[in-house]
Amino acid sequence: YTLYTMACIAGGIATSMTHANLHLFPYRTILRAGILAVSAVFIASIILLAPHAVEAAGNTYHVAKTGSDANPCSSASPSLTIVKGISKLSGGDTLKIRSGTYDELISSDFGINIPSGLSTLQRTVITADAGATVIIKPTTPGGIFLISDRKYIEISDLTIDGSLQPETASSNSGLYTSGLRSAVEGSYFHDLTIQNISEMCINGDGDNMLIQRNLMKNCGKRNPPLCPSCGRGHAIYARYDNSIIEYNTVDTAGGYGYHVHCSDNPIACPSGVNNNIIRFNRATNTQGPGMLVGNGTNNVAYGNMLDRNALRGNGTANFF
């Protein structure tokens, strides 16, 4: 069963072209296929979002498995750990990581705070060095990247792998942004591989976010019999406004593929999710629907390919 979406979801109205069962919230209405409306709100959001990486104008620091945390994090004398490299950053700086596997959590829960960038044109950047293969694979539980109340951060070209974390820990997201939307905005997460995560691969709050060209594999892998109080995690759980989610691939998730919805946090998202574009993504082999675009207004989804997704064992539900 495959669903190719060409949809405008605005004010509770959805339009889709489908070859599978279509499930929507009871208050939503299905219209005839082929209607596509993109409002000026979305055009403005595209202009606001910088579509490509921009080399930060600040300083550049370096991390390598051959380095030492006593070093100044320069190209000639890199630090050993990512955490040490982050401690050197100011807003708009860049941290380049050389090849290797790093057993680290980059988490605000442990006092590791990536500094906010200065704007969408001068983000704080954490990325692999040119040609490097970087795997972040912690052995302790917790969000691998947990970013709280920070703006204008770019993370790219890394593999984030939770396969060695305890599976029953409910807080093991791959990349989690937390805070009010006014404090979490303008970040760009792209060209990441996020895999073997017990909860969500990408999770959190934000405004004016760009989520692009990421591969998410085996998200929400925790086993409910081992953790009865844990729900199944989605690949992406986005509580965003004015954001773009595009060209991403989901391959296997315990919950939904793309869950763009917010109703459980009246402080962080008092009016749901609004003015988002979800396009040209793929989801396959999810235990929940491949895509949910929930409450809110002026959300557009089109060009997505959703196939072999289930509704918790109760039939096929590519789009919910």
C-alpha positions in Angstrom: 0.0 0.0 0.0 1.5 3.3 -1.0 0.3 6.9 -0.5 1.6 9.8 -2.5 0.3 12.9 -0.8 -0.5 16.1 -2.6 -2.3 17.9 0.2 -3.3 21.2 1.6 -4.1 20.9 5.3 -5.5 24.2 6.5 -8.1 24.9 9.1 -8.8 21.2 9.5 -9.2 20.4 5.7 -7.0 17.9 3.9 -6.7 16.8 0.3 -4.7 13.7 -0.8 -4.2 11.3 -3.7 -4.1 7.8 -2.3 -4.0 4.1 -3.1 -4.3 3.1 0.5 -6.7 3.6 3.4 -6.9 7.2 4.5 -7.5 8.0 8.2 -8.0 11.5 9.5 -9.1 13.0 12.8 -12.9 13.1 13.1 -13.0 16.8 12.7 -11.1 16.7 9.4 -12.7 16.6 5.9 -11.5 14.8 2.8 -11.8 16.8 -0.4 -11.3 15.8 -4.0 -7.7 15.1 -5.1 -5.6 17.6 -7.0 -6.3 20.7 -5.0 -3.2 22.5 -3.9 -3.1 25.9 -2.2 0.0 27.5 -0.8 -0.6 30.7 1.0 1.6 33.8 1.3 2.3 32.7 4.8 4.4 29.8 3.5 6.2 31.9 0.9 7.2 34.2 3.7 8.4 31.2 5.8 10.5 29.9 2.9 12.2 33.3 2.6 12.9 33.3 6.3 14.5 29.8 6.3 18.0 29.6 4.9 18.0 26.5 2.7 21.7 25.8 2.7 24.5 25.8 5.2 26.3 29.1 5.6 29.9 29.0 7.0 29.8 30.8 10.3 31.9 34.0 10.4 33.1 33.1 13.9 36.0 30.9 15.0 36.4 27.3 14.0 37.4 24.6 16.5 38.3 20.9 16.0 37.8 17.5 17.7 39.7 14.3 16.9 40.1 10.9 18.5 43.8 11.6 18.5 43.4 14.9 20.3 43.5 15.9 24.0 41.1 17.9 26.1 44.1 19.9 27.3 44.6 21.2 23.8 43.1 24.5 22.5 40.8 22.8 20.0 42.7 24.2 17.0 43.2 22.3 13.7 46.8 21.4 14.8 45.9 20.6 18.4 42.3 19.3 18.5 40.4 18.4 21.6 39.5 14.7 22.3 35.8 15.1 23.1 32.9 16.9 21.5 31.9 18.1 24.9 35.2 19.9 25.3 34.9 21.4 21.8 31.4 22.7 22.6 32.8 24.4 25.7 35.0 26.5 23.5 32.2 27.8 21.3 30.6 31.2 21.3 27.6 32.2 19.2 28.3 31.8 15.4 31.4 29.5 15.9 31.9 26.2 14.1 33.0 22.9 15.6 34.4 20.3 13.1 34.7 16.7 14.2 37.1 14.2 12.6 36.4 10.6 11.9 35.7 8.2 14.8 33.1 6.9 17.2 32.4 9.1 20.2 30.7 7.8 23.4 29.2 11.1 24.5 25.9 12.8 25.3 25.6 16.4 24.2 22.8 17.2 26.6 21.6 20.3 28.5 20.5 17.9 31.3 24.2 17.4 32.0 25.1 21.1 31.6 26.3 20.8 28.0 24.8 23.8 26.3 25.5 24.6 22.7 25.5 28.4 22.5 22.8 30.1 20.3 23.9 31.4 17.0 23.4 35.0 16.0 20.9 34.6 13.1 19.9 32.1 10.4 22.9 33.5 8.5 25.3 33.0 11.3 24.4 29.9 13.2 26.5 28.0 15.6 27.6 24.9 13.6 28.4 21.3 14.7 29.4 19.2 11.8 31.7 16.5 10.5 35.0 17.6 9.1 35.3 17.3 5.3 35.2 13.7 4.3 35.0 12.4 7.9 32.7 9.7 9.2 31.6 10.7 12.6 29.4 8.4 14.8 28.1 9.6 18.1 27.2 6.4 20.0 26.8 6.8 23.8 26.6 3.9 26.3 24.6 5.9 28.9 20.9 6.8 28.8 19.5 10.2 27.8 18.9 12.4 24.9 22.0 12.2 22.6 21.5 15.8 21.5 19.3 17.6 24.0 19.2 21.4 23.2 17.2 23.6 25.6 16.2 27.2 24.9 18.7 27.8 22.2 18.4 29.4 18.7 20.1 29.3 15.4 22.0 26.0 15.7 23.1 23.9 12.7 23.9 20.2 13.1 24.9 18.2 10.1 26.7 15.2 8.5 26.8 13.0 11.7 25.6 9.6 12.6 23.7 9.6 15.9 23.3 6.0 17.1 21.5 4.8 20.2 22.1 1.1 19.9 24.2 0.9 23.0 21.8 2.9 25.2 19.5 1.0 27.6 16.3 0.4 25.6 13.9 1.0 28.4 15.0 4.6 29.1 12.1 6.8 27.9 14.2 9.9 27.4 16.5 8.5 24.7 15.7 10.9 21.8 18.3 11.3 19.1 18.0 15.0 18.7 15.6 16.9 21.0 14.9 20.7 21.1 13.1 21.9 24.2 11.6 25.2 25.2 9.1 27.8 24.2 9.0 28.5 20.5 10.3 32.0 21.0 13.4 30.5 22.6 13.9 27.7 20.2 14.0 29.0 16.6 15.9 29.2 13.4 17.8 25.9 13.7 18.8 23.7 10.7 19.3 19.9 11.1 20.4 18.2 7.9 22.2 15.3 6.3 22.1 13.3 9.6 21.7 9.6 10.0 19.8 9.0 13.3 19.3 5.3 14.1 18.5 2.7 16.8 16.8 5.3 19.0 14.5 4.0 21.8 12.3 7.1 21.7 12.0 9.7 18.9 14.8 10.2 16.4 14.0 14.0 16.1 11.7 15.5 18.7 10.7 18.8 20.1 9.6 22.4 19.9 10.6 25.2 17.6 9.8 28.0 15.2 11.3 28.7 11.8 13.0 25.3 11.8 14.5 23.5 8.7 14.7 19.7 8.9 16.2 18.4 5.6 17.7 15.3 4.0 17.9 13.2 7.2 17.8 9.4 7.3 16.0 8.0 10.4 16.2 4.2 10.9 14.7 2.1 13.6 13.2 4.9 15.7 11.0 4.2 18.7 12.6 0.8 19.0 11.9 0.3 22.7 9.9 -2.8 23.5 6.7 -2.1 25.5 6.8 -5.4 27.4 10.2 -4.3 28.8 8.9 -0.8 29.6 5.0 -1.0 30.0 4.8 2.8 30.8 6.6 3.8 27.6 4.7 4.5 24.4 6.2 3.8 21.0 8.4 6.6 19.7 7.9 8.3 16.3 10.6 9.1 13.8 9.9 12.8 13.9 7.6 14.4 16.5 7.6 18.1 15.5 5.8 20.7 17.6 6.7 23.5 15.2 5.4 26.7 13.7 6.6 28.3 10.4 8.9 25.4 9.6 9.9 23.1 6.7 10.4 19.3 6.9 11.6 18.1 3.5 13.6 15.3 1.7 13.8 13.1 4.8 13.6 9.3 4.9 12.1 7.2 7.6 12.8 3.5 7.5 11.1 1.7 10.4 9.6 3.3 13.5 7.7 2.0 16.5 5.2 4.8 16.2 4.4 7.3 13.4 6.8 8.3 10.7 6.1 12.1 10.7 4.0 13.3 13.7 3.4 17.1 13.2 1.0 17.8 16.0 0.8 19.5 19.4 -2.1 19.4 21.8 -0.5 18.3 25.1 1.4 21.5 26.0 -0.8 24.6 26.2 2.2 26.7 27.2 4.6 25.7 24.5 1.9 25.4 21.7 -1.3 27.1 22.7 -2.7 27.0 19.1 -1.3 23.7 17.9 1.1 23.6 15.0 0.8 26.2 12.3 2.2 27.4 8.9 4.4 24.3 8.3 5.4 22.7 5.0 6.0 18.9 4.9 7.1 17.8 1.4 9.0 15.3 -0.5 9.6 13.0 2.4 9.3 9.2 2.6 8.2 6.8 5.4 8.1 3.0 5.3 7.6 0.2 7.8 6.2 2.3 10.7 3.9 0.7 13.3 1.7 3.9 13.3 0.6 5.9 10.3 3.3 7.2 8.0 2.3 10.8 8.6 0.0 12.8 10.9 -0.5 16.5 10.4 -2.7 17.4 13.4 -4.2 20.4 15.0 -3.5 24.0 13.9 -3.9 25.9 10.7 -2.2 26.6 7.4 -0.1 23.3 7.3 0.7 22.0 3.8 1.8 18.5 2.9 2.6 17.3 -0.6 4.9 15.1 -2.6 5.4 12.6 0.2 5.7 8.9 -0.4 4.3 6.8 2.4 4.2 3.0 2.1 3.9 -0.2 4.2 2.8 1.7 7.3 0.4 0.2 9.8 -2.2 1.5 12.3 -1.0 -0.5 15.3 -2.0 -3.7 13.7 -5.5 -2.5 12.7 -5.0 -2.2 9.0 -3.0 0.2 6.8 -2.9 3.9 7.6 -0.3 5.8 5.6 -1.9 9.2 6.3 -3.7 10.0 9.6 
